[in-house]
């Protein structure tokens, strides 16, 4: 049975997938990180595992965009 938090996390992840498809990397990363925090507080490690791939992809795309710009500021 899905809890209220896992339903909220699934909603966040749906929004994160939409952000990824629109190339909004920062928004996708923010949504994934929030979902990861929520699922961790609930102790739902299966849900956490499902969140990691979109989070990794958002971070990879963000890094790739920074590298492609050839203008890095740290």
Buried (B, 14 or more C-beta within 10 A) or exposed (E): EEEEBBEBBBEBBEBBBEBBEEEBBEBBBBBBBBBBEBBEEBEBEEBBEBBEEBBEBBBEBBEEEBEEEEEEEE
